[in-house]
Amino acid sequence: MTYEEAHEYLDSLLVFGIKLGLENMIALCDLLENPEKDLKFVHVAGTNGKGSTCSFLAAALKNCHLKTGFYSSPFLYRFTERWRINGKEVSEEQVALAISEIASLEPQLTKITGVRPTYFEVLTAAALLIFKESKVDVVVWETGMGGRLDATNVVNPLLSIITNIELDHTQYLGDTLEKIAYEKGGIVKPGIPFICGDTKKVICDYYKELSLKRDSPVLFRNEDFSIELSKVISEEGRVFRDLSYKSHKLKQSVKIPSISLYQCENASIAIAALEVLADKLEVSLQDAIAGMESFIWPGRMELRSDGLILDGAHNPVGAQALVDSLEELRPNKKSHFICGILSDKNWQEVIDILSQKAESFYFVEVSNERSSTASELEEYTKRKGVSVLGTGKVKDALAKIEKPDNTIIVGSLYLIGEALQILNGGDQAKIDSL
């Protein structure tokens, strides 16, 4: 297959939508001669923060001279961002070759399971093939949705991480925190340690029970490790947060290139993970932590040079985290929000939360079939008595920005990606720097 033909094949699978379950993925891995068995994984699940935590870990492990694979979703600029090795996207040729191999096995797969593979199953299997072929030393492995029945859950990791648990994707994962904790806890394997970044009692109690049932040691944020303080500092044209990390064995100051409060929590989870992984991977913990300074994860409370902020806050918890960070950085100051959210998110509550810091909104529709309409967002917000300056396309909203240092682009990561494409003007160097 060419790269274009690989995309055509993937597009043919989209009609099947989301299908949770491991039968297909296990059969596909068997047909591919189980590439996952030749790789080492750090498996990360959670409602929010899993991508950022993965990015911290990938930067840290790369700094230890480990050839580090990173599988994530969704992408902001290019499809090939889903697969990275030492921070660099893999080539279109690598992707096409992997997907071609998978597609050639579809007749055998359908004979075994009776169904075609899903879009995400193919992407995940492609990751396994690419990372095995590239002989990576370790893979930072982000779940797609949930955990127990997610296609990524065919691996036996060195460590599992659950960043947090909130009500999201309830139509697939359940309508209570306990049900969602059960689904995401499915990545915890017997005897394999895991980390819980959530601090809610109901979640911690559940994972303490799971730890006992599976004989899997667990570390909890704010019990076994914590961030004691954080302040924003400017250094050589870059903005950092200076964190004080503390665990039972370590107390250390750490700098991370982010202005957001929520990235402090993600960083603490990553450092706790590195404490576990340093011995397993036989690397220097100090080198790993130092590598976190090169963390780059665009569109997550990203501050641009003109003061414009982009943040992929697409659910209520993310929106509250953004508001908390804005209140610290710009106390008592309201902002103009350019906003677009998918319809299957709790967008009403997101708008309610953002309205605490909103001077006005401009609503756009996301380039995704699940997008909420700008008109319904506008109608809801006006009923709340909050100013709406207009609706339209992303490029229209960006063209109307008068004060970048008072503007926040917020919502779906599909929106953030589209906005970054326009803002960077197709500058390949800027895109590659991600």
N, C-alpha and C positions, 0 to 999 in steps of 0.2 A: 504493500500500500504506500501511496504517497501521503504526505501530511494532510492534504486536502481530502483524500479518500478516507483517511482515518477519521476526520471530522464528519464526513458523510455517514460513516458507519455508526459513530457515536450518536449522531442526530437521529438515526433510525431507531435508537433505543429509548429516546426521550418519551415516546408515546406510552411507555410502561410506567413512567413516574417513579415515585419512591416506593420501594418494597423492602421492608426490614426482614431480616432472616439470614442465616448463615449457610443453609444447605447448598445454595448455588455457589457461594464463594469457596466453601470447602472443596466442592467437586472441581471447581476451576483451578484451585491451587494444586490439587492432586494431578490434574491433567498437565499442569505446568511444571510438574516434578517438585512441587513444594519449595519455591524459592525463599519463602519466609523462614525456613529452617536454617538457612545459611546466613541469617542476619540477626543483629542485636537491636532491640527496640526500646524506646521510652514511649509508652502509650499514654496519650493525654486526652481526657474528656472534660466536659463542663459546659454550663450554659453560656457563660461569658468568660473571656480571658484566656481561653485555651490556645488561640493562635498567638497571642502575645507571649504567653508562657513558653510555648514551643520556640518562638523566635529568640527569646532570651537563651534558651538551652542550646539552640543551634549555634548561636554566636559564641557561647561559652565553650562548647565542645570543639568547635573549629579551632579556637585559640589554644587548645591542648594538642594540636597537630593530629587530630583525628579526622579522617575523611568522613564528613557528616552529611547524611541525607536528611531531607526535610520534606515531608508530604503534608500539604495543607489545602484548605478550600475556604471560601471561593478565591478567585484571582481578581486583581484590580485592573491590570493592564493587559496582560497576555495569558493565554491559556497555559503556556509552558511554565508559568509561575508556580503551578501546583507541585512541581517536582524540582527541588533544588539540591545541589551538592556543593558544600562549602560556600553557600550563599549565592551561587550562580545557577540560573535556570538551566535545565537540561536542553538539548537541542531538539528542534522539530523532528530531525531524523531519528533520534532515540525514541521519541514518543511514537512516531509512525511505525517503527520497527516493532515496538512492544505491542501496540494495539493490533498490528497485523498478525502477530503470533497468536494473540488471544482470539481474534476473529476467526482464524483458521480452525480453532478448536470448538467453535460454537456448535457444529453438528453433533460432535461427541457429547458436549455438555447438555444439549437439549434432549439427547437420547437418555442421559442419566437422570436429569431432573425434570424434564418436560417443559422447561421454560428457557427463554433467552436470558443472557445476563443483563443486569441493569446498567445504566450509564455509570453510576458510581462504582459498581463492582468492577467494571472494565478499567476505570481510572485507578482504582486501588490495586488491581492485579498488575497493571502497567507499572505502578510504582515499585512493586516487588521485583519485577523483572529488571527494571532500569537500575535499581539500587544493587541488586545482585550482580548484574553485568558490570557495574562500575566498581564493584568490590569496596563498598563503603564500610567503614569501621563500626558505625552506629547510625541508627535512623531515629529521628524525632518524628513521631507518628501521631498525627492529629485525627481524632474521630470525625466523622461527618455529622451524624446525629445520634444522640443517645449513647450507646456503648455495647450493651449486651447483644443486640442483634445487628449492630453496625458492621458493614463489610470489613472494616479494619480489625475486627475482633477475632481474626484468625491467627494472631501472633501470640507468642509467649514472651512477654517483655522482661527486661531487667527490673523495671520499675513502672508502676502505673500512677497516674496523677489525675485527680478530679478537682478542677479549679473551684467550682461552686455549683450550687443547685438552685434554680429558679423555675418558675412556671413559664415554659416556652415549648413550642412544638407539642402542645398538650394533646392534639388530635392523634399523635403517634406515640407519645411517651407516657401519657396519663395526666390526670387533672389534679394531682396532689403532689406536694414536694416528696412525700415518701415513695410514690410510684416512680417519679423521675429519678430519685436517688437509687432505686432498685435497678432501673435501666442503665444508668451511667455506671453504677457499681459493678455491672457485668464485665467490665474490663479487668477487674481485680481477679488475679489468678491464685490458686492455692499455693501458699508458701512464698509468694512474691510480694515484696513490700509495696505499700502505696502511700500516697500523700493526699490529704483532704484540705483544700484551701477554704472550705466553707466554715463558718463559725456558728451557724444556727444550731441550737441545742438538738432539735429534732433530727437534723442531718448528722451531727456528730454522734448522737446516740445510735443511729442506724449503722453508721460505718464502724463504730466500736464493736457492735454485735457481728457485723460482717467480718471484721478482722479476726475475731475469735473463731467463727465458723470456718473460715478458710485458712486459719493459721498464717495470716498475712500481717506482718507488723505494719502499723500505721502511724503517721506523724500528722498532727493537726496544727493548723495556723492558729496563733495566739495561745496555744497550749505548749507545743513543742518547739515552735519557732515564731518569731515576730519581727516586725519593723518598729523600732522604738521612736524614731523621729525622721522627718524628712523636710528638707528645705530646698527651694529653687535657687540655683546659682548659675551665673553666666561665666563661661570660660572659653577663651579663644573663639568667640563668635558662636559658640554652641550653648544651649541651655541644658543643664543637668539637674537631677535631684540627688542630693547627698543623703543617703540612707544609713541608718545604723541598724544592722541586722544582728539578731541574737537568737541562739539556740542553746541546747544543753551543752554543746561542745564548742561553739564558735561565737565570738563577738567581733564584729568587723564593720568598718565604714565602707560603703559601696556607692559608686556613682553610676547612675543610669541616665541616658540621654532622653528624658521624657519630662513633660510638664504636668502630667496627670497624676492624681492621687491613686487612681485604680492601678496604674502600672507599678506602683510601689508594692501593692499586694501581690501582683503577678511576679514581680522580681523576687519577693521573699519566697514564694513557692518554688521558683526556679533554683534559688540558692539552696533551699532545703533538699531539692532533688539532687543537686550537685554534691551535697554532702554524702548522699547515699551512693551516687554513681562514681565518685572519685576512686573508691577502692575497687568497685566492680570493673571499672575500665582502666584501672592502674594509671591514673593521670593526677596531675597536681591540682588540688582544690583551688589554690591561689591563682593559678593560671586560668582556670575555668571562670572564676569570679571576675578576674580582670577582663576576660573576653566579653562580659556582659556590657561593657562600655561601648562596644561596637554594635549594640542592638539597634536594628532598624525595622520598624513595622509601620508602614505608612497608613494614614487614614484613621489612626487611633489617637485621638487628641493630638493631632499633628499641627504644630505651630509653624507657619511659613514666615519668611523674612519680612513680609509686609504686615504681619499681625493676624492674617486670616487663619482660622482654625478649622480643621476637618476632623470629624469623629463619627465612627460607625456605630453610634448608639442607636440600636434598632429595637430595643425592648425596654420596659420600665426600669429595670436595674441599671442598664447601660445609661439611660437618660439621667437617672439620679446621680450616677457616678460623674457624668459630665457636669451636671449642675453643681455638685459639690466642689469639683475642681475649679470651675469658673468662679464660684464664690470666693475661693481662696485666692485665685490669681487676680480677679477683678471684682473685689468686694463692692456690693451695693451698686453695681453697674449692670444695666441690661443690654442685651445684644439683639441683632437682627439674625434670624435663623432662616437659612435655605434648607428646606426639609422635604424628604420623600421616604416613604415607608411601605413595606410590603403589606398586603391586605391580611395575611394570616398572622400578623403580629398584633399585639395589643396597642395599636397606634393611638387610641383615645387616651390611654393612660400616659403614653409617651408625650403626647402634646400637653396634657395637664401638667406634667412634671417640668417640661421645657418652658412652659408659660411663666414659671416662677422667675425666670431670667430673661424673658422675651420682651423686647420693645416692639417687635413685629415679626411676622412670618412671610415667606414667599414659598409657596408649595409647588413641587414638581412631581412628575410621574417618573418612576424608576423604569429603566429599560429591562423589564422583566414581566412576564405574563401574570405574575402574582401581585403586581403593583396596586396599591390603593390609587384611586383617582384623586387628582389634585382638587377637584371640585368638592369631593366629600370631606377632605381634610379642611378645606377652606370653610365649608358650611359649619362643620363642628366647631372650629376655632372661633369663628365670628359669634356663634351662640354663647361662647364663653366670655365674650367681651374683649377679646385680644385682637389687635390690629393685624390684618392680612393685606399686604401691599400688592399681591397679585398671584397668578398661577401661570405656569408655562413650562417650557423646556429648560433643562439645566443650563444650556448656553445663554438663554435669555436671562435667567436669574443671575448668572455670573456677570453678564454685561451691565447689569443694573447696580452692581456693588459700588457704593460711594465711599464707604469707610471700611476697608478690609480689616482693620484692627478692632472693629466692632461687629464682625460678621462671623457666624458659625455655620458651616455646611454639615448637616447632621442627618442620620438615618441609615438606610440600607447600605451595605458595602458596595452594592451595584451602583448606587448613586455616587458614593465616594470615588469609585474607580472612574466613572464617567467624568466627574468633575476634575479629577487629577489629570486625566488625558487632555482636557481642554486647557487647564491652567498651565500645564507644562508644554503646551503647544506642539506636541509630538517630538519634543526634544529627547532623542534616543539616549543621550548620556544621562539625563535625569532619570529616565525610566530604568536604565540598566543599573543605576546606583541604588535602586531599591533592593 
